Amino acid sequence: AVEARNAQETECVSVAKEEIATTDSVTYQIRFRMRDMNIRMHLGAEQIQNLQYTCNDLSRRVAQLEKYPVEQRQARLSAIVAENLAAVHELVNAEQYETYLAYMNEELGKAGLNVQ
């Protein structure tokens, strides 16, 4: 129980260096709060650990998008998100998955990212 609570309090955060935003250089940051996810999704301890790993990977990969040319970013973002959703789909039930989709869309929107 203590381990699950600690995981709930952990944030999955990936931050790239802040630079002047131009069409060629943009910083992407996505923040997933595991506590918020747990409250919304009613996760088990194992689900929390697995989702934390999955969210960390997503955040890290999205932060790295700035390394790619502008014309490649949208396609790469779509691929990253699709891989994340496939992984999450294996970890949670249908109701939790729908909740995760809504939460993820909120967080991507806050980061100014649009997944097609």
N, C-alpha and C positions, 0 to 999 in steps of 0.2 A: 504494500500500500504506500509506503514511504517512497519507494522507487517510482511508482506511478505518479505520485504527487509532484516529485521533483521533475519528472519529464514533462508534466503538464505546465510547469512554471517556465520551462525552457522555451526560448524563442529560436526559431530557425531564421537566421538573418544572414544575408550575404550583401556586403557593401563593397562596391568598387570605389576607387579613388574618385573624389569629386573633381570634375574638370569643367571647363567652360563648355556648355552644351552647344554644339553646332550640329549640322546635319551629318557630319562625319564622326563626331565624338559625343556620345551620350552615356550617362551613367544610369544603369538600371538597378533598382533595388526592390526586392520583394521581401516582405516580412510576414511570416506565418507564426502566429502565436498559438502554441500547442494548447495552452489553457483554454483559449477561446474555441479552438477546434474541438477539444474534449467536451466542453459545455454544450456545443451545438450538436455534436455527433455521438455523444455517450460512448466513448471508446474504452476498450479493455486495455490492460497494461501492455500486452504484447502489441496491440494495434498502435498505441502511443509511440512505442519505440520504433516500430517499422515506419510509421508516418513521419516521425521526426527525421529519420534517415532519408526518406524519400523527399521531404520538403527541403532539407539541407542541400541535397543534390540538385533539385530544381532551382533553388535560389542561387547556388554557385554557378550553374550553367547559364542562367539568365543574366547574371552579372557579367559573364564573359562575352555576351553578345556584342558589346562595344568594340571588341577586337575585329569583328567582321565588317566588310563593306556594307554600306547602308542597304544596297539592293539585295543582300543575302539575309538580312536580319529577320524579316518577317517569316521567311520559309524556315529558318533555323528555329525561331521561336515556336512556330506551329509544330515542328517535329519534337522539340523538347517537351512541350505541353502534352502532346499525344503520348509520348513515352511515360510521362508522369501519370497521366490518367489511366493508362493501361496497368501500371504498377499499383496504383491506388485501388483500382477495380478488383484486384486480386486480394487486397487486404481488408476490405470492408463489405458490408451488405449493401443492398440496393438503396435503402433509405439513407444510409450514411454517405454513400457515393453521391447522391443528389445534393445533399447538404455540402459535401466537399466541393462540388462543382460551383455552387453559389458562392461559397467562401473564397474559392480560388479566383473566380471572376471579379469579386470585390477587390481582392489584393492586386490582381493584375491591372485593374482599372486605376487603383491608387498610384500604381507605378507608371501609368500612362501607356500601358501596353494593351494592344488589341489583338486577340487571337482569332484568326479566321477559320 
